[in-house]
Amino acid sequence: MASTSRRGGGEDDDDEPYLLGFIVANAVGLQYYQGGRAITRRESVGLVREPHNPHDANAIRVDNARGEKIGHIGRRAAAALAPLLDAGHVAAAHGIVPKPASKRLYSLPCQVHLFARPPHAALVAAALAASGIDLIHVDHPEFALSESAIVQEQQTKRSRGDVDRLFSHVGKGGRARIAPMEAPRDVVVSELFEHQKAALGWLVHREESCDLPPFWEEDNDGGFKNVLTNQKTNERPPPLKGGIFADDMGLGKTLTLLSLIGRSKARNVGGKKARGAKRRKVEEAVEEESRTTLVVCPPSVFSSWVTQLEEHTKTGSLKVYLYHGERTKEKKELLKYDIVITTYSTLGQELEQEGSPVKEIEWFRVILDEAHVIKNSAARQTKAVIALNAERRWVVTGTPIQNSSFDLYPLMAFLRFQPFSIKSYWQSLIQLPLERKNNGIGLARLQSLLGAISLRRTKETESGSKSLVSIPPKTVLACYIELSAEEREYYDQMELEGKNKLREFGDRDSILRNYSTVLYFILRLRQLCNDIALCPLDLKSWLPGSGSSLEDVSKNPELLKKLASLVDDGDDFECPICLAPPAKTVITSCTHIYCQTCIMKILKSSSSRCPICRRSLCKEDLFIAPEIKHPDEDSSVNLDRPLSSKVQALLKLLRRSQSEDPLSKSVIFSQFRKMLILLEGPLKAAGFNILRLDGSMTAKKRSEVIRQFGCVGPDSPTVLLASLKAAGAGVNLTAASTVYLFDPWWNPGVEEQAMDRVHRIGQTKEVKVVRLIVKDSIEERMLELQERKKKLISGAFGRKKGGKEHKEIRVEELQMMMGMK
């Protein structure tokens, strides 16, 4: 039952979509599709808009529970529903069809349950009435005939308490029976820690168990029923072979996964027998026999997998292919390897390419490493990994939640864990209960759900009478810094300008129309906390004249360059549509910034307006962001300029650390590439041997920098200047024992990733993490936002009830960042 919902979670309760009621339409054309013949019982169906259907621009496709097309909604109902869906007035639509009366199907009645936000409810009801379609609203006498599980949860047939009891029993008692497992000695040469053996046993059990998926039961007549959705089927649902491997960062997940892959190879586990191979084409037999594992990860993690393979496996025991850059197009070639490693961006690029071998192969196993990368369900790379063909699917991340619980929905979609892989079910059963003020029910459900399919241990988890792993402790400290009189004057002036501009904008809509201006202020305030040299003090020339007027980029090429610099300067800039860094940045004439792919989809839709300010757009209103040319890195550093207060504080801390231990190494993280470059001069002048690692480097160059930093000796590097994005995930930096977070990040999960590059298995010294925070500044307010997110993350996997859903940055939080709340 797919959802057409456009909502990503995180709105106020009084603006939540709610169930208006349902209409009765017909699903037609069932005789033309194989999926229609698979319907033998009452079943939830997915409703998918097809605006580019050559036969009907209002077409709404109907899919069965397995995602197979069965037909379309009848033209009359589709003509009424399509405009409401396209305009977002109907936030979600759920379909349910009854058990067919005969085997020869041409059409089936379909209950279509409609969800809308309160401001749109009257409009939806009026539009349906004008089309002559009866809306069976919640007060209608026939509403009790609804077959929706969401309705039934609200009725006496299944009280909310009954649903909660279903969740409470999921996954209980299974893990205690799973025995630890040794790594295959003919592949893996390293000895696993006890917690890794336990994890390997759990991974193997998840892959090889024939248990029914969570919430499925066998009924009395030999069929199978989902007790949560009431879906019934004669065929036994396939087991959920995979799950979420969410151990804390630094606990050796990669080695455990290599042991899992090695076991499949060594014991020929789970392979299908190629019966009748003589009658098949050779490549078909090869694919059926193959046990190739596809590993998807960020580019920074490539080197980690290669290093772990070299360190922990017998030479030549596992054949590896790096599917990145120049790569083969032959399926047969890829299937010769035990492991194929690729990146999320590579898969995103090939999403709509014809002949992509990665899309065509039925993989033995797919592992998503650093899987929090796919937290946005609308991004191309997320759609690409969800579409991969594989029976065994693993989500691997130490930070599965970074912003909100909705980060988990794309993971469920990848795992194909029904019904939670369907957005409407996720929202109604998990997301909405979590967002209520008293969210104990939602949190309990989320904990039960994660407990059924995930393994999560932290470094502090106790095993018997001692900690899970023997790693020296980590201490996190905050170093608060006073700005100099000159810096404070610049900062206060910028903040005052920002507050005045927000007051001038006035209402919420005006602030959103000038969203780029607000982001500009926030970025510049953060840069002023680091160093005045980061921030071009040209504010007056950049800003629009008044809160109601909009600067037009098409008439101001200089403004276009400055907007492009906004993206280039901030490592954390994200497209407001897909919430991912823009692959190809487009700036609209109304000064808003998007991915080219995202904004082009908006232009092709029936509502071709800017998603932020609602101004009408056409292709002539879109401008490719000009490339920002970086000056020569060495010449850009002026050693004669005064050092900023934060740089001076950093130098004092580094000198103190060096005096205590001359051989100690430190990592300095910043999200501003230019800041890393500015730090090089003062650090070299102070006598430190430094290296730099940032996102502009190739994967090969990054690997070389990490290797050099690990060298030991009197002339070896002692300080690594690292970008949070380039070195914050999947990189082993245990050669260092001190971490400096030069500027705070919005997501605490990203900072945790950075810290745990150093604090992980293999670390022999106590680790000290120092946050550098400017007093009375936006940086202190960013720490407040981080604390909100930490409560949610700890609550989702924790045993205690509590925690609060973090509301994603909206107008109120933009005002908070400017010190107005």
Buried (B, 14 or more C-beta within 10 A) or exposed (E): BBBBBBBBBBBEEEEBBEBBBBBBBBBBBBEEBEBBBBBBBBBBBBBBBBBEBEEBBBBBBBBBBBEBBBBBBBBBBBBBBBBBBBBBBBBBBBBBBBEBEEEEBBBBEBBBBBBBBEEBBEBBBEBBEEBEBEBBBEEBEEBEEBBBBBBBBBEEEBEEEEBBEBBBEBBEEBBEEBEBBEBBEEBBEBEBBEBBBBBBBBBBBBBEEEEBBBBBEEEEEEBBBBBBBBBBBEEEBEBBBBBBBBBBBBBBBBBBBBBBBBBBBBEEBBBEEBEEBEEBEEEEBBBBBBBBBBBBBBBBBBBBBBBBBEEBBEEEBBEBBBBBEEBEEEBBEBBEBBBBBBBBBBBBBBBEEEEBBBBEBBBBBBBBBBBBBBBBBBBBBBBBBBEBEBBBBBBBBBBBBBBBBBBBBBBBBBBBBBBBBBBBBBBBBBBBBBBEEEBBBBBBBBBBBBBBBBBBBBBEBEEEEEBBBEBEEBEBEBBBBEBBEEBBEBBBEBBEBBBEBBEBBEEEEBBBBBBBBBBBBBBBBBBBBBBBBBBBEEBEEBBBEEBEEBBBBBEBEEBBBBBBBBBBBBBBBBBBBBBBBBBEBBBBBBBBBBBBBBBEBBBEEEEBBBBBBEBEBEEEBBBEBBEEEEEEBEEBBEEEEEBBBBBBBBBEBBEEBBEEEEEBBBBBBBBBBBBBBBBBBBBBEBEBEBBBBBBEBEBEEBBBBBEEBBEEEEEBBBBBBBBBBBBBBBBBBBBBBBBBBBBBBBBBBBBBBBBBBBBBBEBEBEBBBBBBBBEBBBBBBBEEBBEBBBBBBEBBBBEEEEBBBBBBBBBEBBBBBBBEE
